[in-house]
Amino acid sequence: MRLLLSLLLLIAAVAARADETEWRVPFITTPRGVVERMLELAATGPSDLVADLGSGDGRIVIAAASRFGARGLGIELDADLVRGSRENAKRAGVADRVHIVQGDVLTADFSQASVVTVYLLPGLIDKLQARFIAELKPGTRIVSHAFRMTGWRPDASQTLRVAGPHPGQGDESTLYLWVVPAEVRGSWAAPGRRVRIDQNYQEIDVEGATQASLHGSDIAWRWPEGRFSGRVDGGRIVGELATPGGATPVVFTRER
């Protein structure tokens, strides 16, 4: 009985330890060429705030600032890596545009980012996926190195050869891009019109329409009488219907 009790306590301790460190994966840096391609895939520019989740030595946010003119937010749990990445930002001359914080990516605030980069195991990405949809603004670009998200089809993907050997890295890297879509599921009404939209991430089906598309806040579909294109603005879709006779402004309001 005493042996059984000891065994049960050991199992409980190991399980608790596993829960506590489940996502504390080994630190593997992203190859420099892959870093640049990730930022290029996201069309990173001077107006962007790039948040790197699990920022390691800071190389992605430093590259975003030094080569793309963006601002950077690195979120890293390991205190030594945080200190080192801050020094790296100083040496690169971008400490005024790069902010490295020590924190847990599962709870840290990155909601103001317009670009989010991740090189994380699928289990951790799965835990973050709901936050990406709920907290990031429509149009935010998410780029993942190596791992996809469950049920959310990438808007684009690229596979590239890695130049030279790199620790923990094979000969190729695959990158995935998602653009956070606006929430448009439900019924919308305009004078003399009403539409029902079904949605699965960026894939939409507009009742009575064909060729429907959603990219961030930009939405479009084709009716028999013409093509509607517009932009989602909170509880409204503002756009115009283009027909052979000309373009007519249309404003849809979300029905309660």
C-alpha positions as CSV (number, residue, x, y, z in Angstrom):
1,M,0.0,0.0,0.0
2,R,2.8,2.4,0.9
3,L,4.5,1.6,-2.4
4,L,1.2,2.2,-4.3
5,L,0.7,5.6,-2.5
6,S,4.3,6.7,-3.4
7,L,3.7,5.7,-7.0
8,L,0.5,7.7,-7.2
9,L,2.2,10.8,-5.7
10,L,5.0,10.5,-8.2
11,I,2.6,10.2,-11.1
12,A,0.7,13.3,-9.8
13,A,3.9,15.3,-9.5
14,V,5.0,14.4,-13.0
15,A,1.6,15.3,-14.4
16,A,1.6,18.6,-12.7
17,R,5.1,19.3,-13.9
18,A,4.1,18.4,-17.5
19,D,1.1,20.7,-17.3
20,E,3.3,23.5,-16.0
21,T,6.0,23.1,-18.7
22,E,3.9,21.6,-21.6
23,W,4.6,24.5,-23.9
24,R,8.2,25.3,-22.7
25,V,9.8,24.0,-25.9
26,P,13.5,24.0,-26.6
27,F,14.8,27.3,-28.0
28,I,15.5,26.9,-31.7
29,T,16.2,30.0,-33.7
30,T,14.7,30.9,-37.0
31,P,17.2,31.0,-39.9
32,R,18.0,34.5,-41.0
33,G,16.7,34.0,-44.5
34,V,13.4,32.6,-43.1
35,V,13.0,35.6,-40.9
36,E,13.1,37.9,-43.9
37,R,10.8,35.8,-45.9
38,M,8.2,35.7,-43.0
39,L,8.2,39.5,-42.8
40,E,8.0,39.7,-46.6
41,L,5.1,37.3,-46.7
42,A,3.2,39.5,-44.3
43,A,4.0,42.6,-46.4
44,T,5.5,44.2,-43.4
45,G,6.1,48.0,-43.7
46,P,6.8,51.1,-41.6
47,S,3.2,51.4,-40.3
48,D,3.2,47.9,-38.8
49,L,3.6,46.7,-35.2
50,V,5.2,43.2,-35.5
51,A,4.6,40.9,-32.4
52,D,6.8,37.8,-32.2
53,L,5.4,35.3,-29.8
54,G,8.2,33.4,-28.2
55,S,10.7,35.9,-29.5
56,G,13.9,34.2,-28.4
57,D,17.0,36.3,-29.2
58,G,14.8,39.0,-30.8
59,R,15.9,38.4,-34.3
60,I,12.4,38.7,-35.9
61,V,11.4,42.0,-34.3
62,I,14.9,43.4,-34.8
63,A,14.7,42.6,-38.5
64,A,11.2,44.1,-38.7
65,A,12.6,47.4,-37.3
66,S,16.0,47.5,-39.0
67,R,15.0,46.2,-42.5
68,F,11.3,47.0,-42.8
69,G,11.0,50.1,-40.7
70,A,8.3,48.6,-38.5
71,R,8.0,48.6,-34.7
72,G,8.5,45.4,-32.9
73,L,7.1,43.7,-29.8
74,G,8.9,40.6,-28.6
75,I,7.2,38.3,-26.0
76,E,9.5,35.8,-24.4
77,L,9.3,33.8,-21.2
78,D,13.0,33.1,-20.6
79,A,14.5,36.0,-18.6
80,D,18.0,35.4,-20.0
81,L,16.8,35.5,-23.6
82,V,14.9,38.7,-22.8
83,R,18.0,40.4,-21.5
84,G,20.0,39.1,-24.5
85,S,17.5,40.3,-27.0
86,R,17.3,43.7,-25.5
87,E,21.1,44.0,-25.9
88,N,20.8,42.7,-29.5
89,A,18.3,45.5,-30.2
90,K,20.7,48.1,-28.8
91,R,23.6,46.8,-30.9
92,A,21.3,46.9,-34.0
93,G,20.4,50.5,-33.2
94,V,16.7,49.8,-33.0
95,A,16.1,49.8,-29.2
96,D,13.8,52.8,-29.6
97,R,11.5,50.8,-32.0
98,V,11.7,47.4,-30.4
99,H,10.1,46.5,-27.1
100,I,10.9,43.1,-25.5
101,V,8.8,41.9,-22.6
102,Q,9.1,38.9,-20.4
103,G,5.8,37.1,-20.4
104,D,3.6,34.1,-21.3
105,V,2.4,34.2,-24.8
106,L,-0.9,32.6,-23.7
107,T,-1.8,35.6,-21.5
108,A,0.3,38.5,-22.8
109,D,-1.4,41.4,-24.7
110,F,-0.5,41.5,-28.4
111,S,-3.9,42.8,-29.6
112,Q,-2.5,46.0,-31.1
113,A,-0.2,44.1,-33.5
114,S,-0.8,44.3,-37.2
115,V,1.6,41.4,-37.9
116,V,2.1,38.4,-35.6
117,T,4.9,35.9,-36.2
118,V,5.1,32.5,-34.5
119,Y,7.5,29.5,-34.5
120,L,5.7,27.4,-31.9
121,L,4.6,23.8,-31.6
122,P,1.0,22.9,-32.8
123,G,-0.3,22.4,-29.3
124,L,0.5,26.0,-28.3
125,I,-0.7,27.4,-31.6
126,D,-4.0,25.6,-31.0
127,K,-4.3,27.4,-27.6
128,L,-3.6,30.8,-29.3
129,Q,-5.9,30.4,-32.2
130,A,-9.1,31.5,-30.5
131,R,-7.2,34.6,-29.2
132,F,-6.1,35.5,-32.8
133,I,-9.7,35.6,-33.9
134,A,-11.2,37.3,-30.8
135,E,-8.5,39.9,-30.1
136,L,-6.7,40.8,-33.3
137,K,-8.1,43.5,-35.6
138,P,-9.4,42.3,-39.0
139,G,-6.7,42.5,-41.6
140,T,-3.9,41.5,-39.1
141,R,-1.5,39.1,-40.8
142,I,-0.3,36.0,-38.9
143,V,2.8,34.1,-40.2
144,S,3.8,30.8,-38.8
145,H,7.0,29.0,-39.5
146,A,6.5,25.2,-40.0
147,F,3.2,24.7,-38.3
148,R,-0.4,25.3,-39.4
149,M,-3.6,26.1,-37.5
150,T,-6.4,23.6,-37.1
151,G,-9.4,24.1,-39.4
152,W,-8.2,27.6,-40.6
153,R,-7.0,27.4,-44.2
154,P,-4.0,29.6,-44.8
155,D,-4.4,32.5,-47.2
156,A,-1.0,31.7,-48.6
157,S,2.0,29.5,-48.0
158,Q,5.6,29.3,-49.2
159,T,8.3,26.7,-49.0
160,L,11.9,27.8,-49.2
161,R,15.3,26.2,-49.1
162,V,17.4,27.1,-46.0
163,A,20.8,28.5,-47.0
164,G,23.4,26.5,-45.1
165,P,23.1,24.2,-42.0
166,H,21.1,25.6,-39.1
167,P,20.7,23.9,-35.6
168,G,17.3,22.1,-35.3
169,Q,16.4,23.0,-38.9
170,G,16.1,20.8,-42.0
171,D,16.9,21.8,-45.6
172,E,13.5,23.4,-46.2
173,S,11.1,25.7,-44.3
174,T,7.4,26.1,-45.0
175,L,5.7,29.4,-44.0
176,Y,1.9,29.9,-43.6
177,L,0.0,33.2,-43.8
178,W,-3.4,34.0,-42.4
179,V,-5.3,37.3,-42.6
180,V,-7.7,37.8,-39.7
181,P,-11.2,38.1,-41.2
182,A,-13.9,40.4,-40.0
183,E,-16.9,38.7,-38.3
184,V,-19.7,38.8,-40.9
185,R,-21.8,35.7,-40.0
186,G,-25.5,36.5,-39.7
187,S,-28.2,38.5,-41.4
188,W,-27.7,42.0,-42.9
189,A,-30.3,44.4,-44.3
190,A,-30.3,47.4,-46.6
191,P,-33.2,49.3,-48.1
192,G,-35.0,46.7,-50.2
193,R,-32.4,44.1,-49.6
194,R,-31.5,41.4,-47.1
195,V,-28.7,38.9,-47.1
196,R,-27.7,36.0,-45.0
197,I,-23.9,35.3,-44.7
198,D,-22.4,32.0,-43.4
199,Q,-18.8,32.1,-42.4
200,N,-15.9,29.7,-41.7
201,Y,-12.9,32.0,-41.0
202,Q,-12.3,33.9,-44.3
203,E,-14.5,31.5,-46.3
204,I,-18.0,32.9,-46.7
205,D,-21.3,32.0,-48.4
206,V,-23.7,34.8,-49.2
207,E,-27.3,33.7,-49.8
208,G,-28.3,34.1,-53.4
209,A,-24.8,35.1,-54.5
210,T,-21.7,33.6,-56.1
211,Q,-18.0,34.2,-56.0
212,A,-18.1,35.6,-52.4
213,S,-14.8,36.6,-50.8
214,L,-13.6,38.1,-47.5
215,H,-10.1,39.5,-47.0
216,G,-9.7,41.2,-43.6
217,S,-12.5,43.8,-43.7
218,D,-12.9,43.8,-47.5
219,I,-15.9,41.8,-48.7
220,A,-17.3,41.1,-52.2
221,W,-19.8,38.9,-53.9
222,R,-21.6,38.6,-57.2
223,W,-25.4,38.8,-57.5
224,P,-27.3,38.1,-60.8
225,E,-27.7,41.8,-61.3
226,G,-24.2,42.8,-60.5
227,R,-21.2,42.8,-58.2
228,F,-21.2,44.1,-54.7
229,S,-17.9,45.2,-53.1
230,G,-17.6,46.9,-49.7
231,R,-15.9,47.0,-46.4
232,V,-17.0,45.8,-43.0
233,D,-17.2,48.6,-40.5
234,G,-18.4,47.2,-37.2
235,G,-22.1,46.6,-37.5
236,R,-22.2,47.9,-41.1
237,I,-21.0,46.8,-44.6
238,V,-20.5,49.9,-46.7
239,G,-20.0,49.5,-50.4
240,E,-21.5,49.7,-53.8
241,L,-23.4,47.5,-56.3
242,A,-21.9,47.7,-59.8
243,T,-24.4,46.9,-62.5
244,P,-24.4,47.5,-66.3
245,G,-26.3,50.7,-65.6
246,G,-23.7,52.1,-63.1
247,A,-22.7,51.9,-59.5
248,T,-25.2,52.3,-56.6
249,P,-24.1,53.0,-53.0
250,V,-25.4,50.3,-50.6
251,V,-25.1,50.2,-46.8
252,F,-26.0,46.9,-45.0
253,T,-26.7,46.9,-41.3
254,R,-26.3,43.9,-39.1
255,E,-29.7,42.6,-37.9
256,R,-30.1,41.8,-34.2
